[in-house]
Amino acid sequence: GRAARVFSVQEKAVKQCQALRKENTPGAHILDIGEVQNIYTLETMLLNKVRKKDASGLDRLIASHATLIMQGRGHVGETILHLCFLSNTAEHKIIAAHLVRKLGKDLVN
């Protein structure tokens, strides 16, 4: 189902990120922020916090990965906030609300 599709996208993203790092592509440094190396992995981590109803953990995760949230991009230039709106699930709406509350206007560049 959806989890398998998300995992497949994540695997593809990880391979592409690894290729970018090997090529020393401009902007590849964004991929090395913290322990999370791409926005798809971060999306999964955020969703897990929402599913566990861990609001404080969600806020801590957002704070600790703020740079990746604001600067990280997916395969076609999407941000975490874009993923929230594209997915349009109740869980993604919660994430979007926390992102806007924690990062405000800095979230949109």
N, C-alpha and C positions, 0 to 999 in steps of 0.2 A: 504494500500500500504506500501511503505517503511517506512513511518512515524510510522505506527502502529507496524511494526516489530521492529523498533528501540525502541519504547516505551516499547514493551514487553521485549526486552533484558534489558532495563534499570530497569524495575520493578524487573526482576529476579536478576540483579546485586545488587540492593539495598537490597533485602532480603538476599542474600548470604553475603553481607558485614555486615549486622546486625547480622547474625549468627556468623560470624568471631569475631565480637566485643564481643558478649556474651561469646564466648569460650575463649576470650583473646588469640587468636592465634598469634604466632610470626609474626610480619609484619603487624598486624592489625592496628598499629598506623599510617601507611601510609594512611589508609582510612580516617583518621580524619584531614587531612591537609585542612585548610581553610574551606569554606562553602561547597565546592564540595567534595563528598565522594567517587566518583569512576570515572574511566576514561570515562565511557559511558555518564555520566551526563556532564562531561567536554567537550566531543566530541560534544554533542548537543549544548552546550553554544558557542563553537567555530564556529560551523556551523551557528548558528543564527547571529553571528557577520559578517560572510562572506555574508550571504543572505541579511543583511542590508547594505552591502558595508561599514562597519565600520572598516576600517583598523587600526585606532588608538585604537579603543576599543578591537580589536583582539589582538594587541600587548600588551595592558595593561592586558588583561585576561591571555595571555601567561606568562607575567612577574609575575603576582600575583599567578600563579599556577605552577611555574617552577618546584618546588620539586615534585609535583604530576605528572607532565608531564614526568620528568626524572625517577622517581622511581615507579610510579603507574603501576599496571599490571591488565589486564583483567582476564577472566576465564581461559584462556589457556596460560597466560604469555605475552599477547600482550600489547604493549605500544600504546600511542596515535599515534605515527609515524607509527606503524604497521597498525593501523586502517585506516590511510590515504592511505597507499599503497594498503591495501586489498579492500577498498571501491572504489578507483580509479575513483572518480568523479571529476569534475572541481573544486567543492567547497573544496574537500579534498586535491587537489593539491595546492590550495591557502594556506590552513592551513599548509601543509607540508613545503611550501616555507617560510612561516613566522616562523615556528618552527626552521628550519635550520638557518635562518637569525638571529633570536634572541638568540638561545641557542647553535648553532654551534656544535663543537665536543663533548660538554658535553651532548648532546642529546643521543648519542650512548654510551652504557656502556657494 
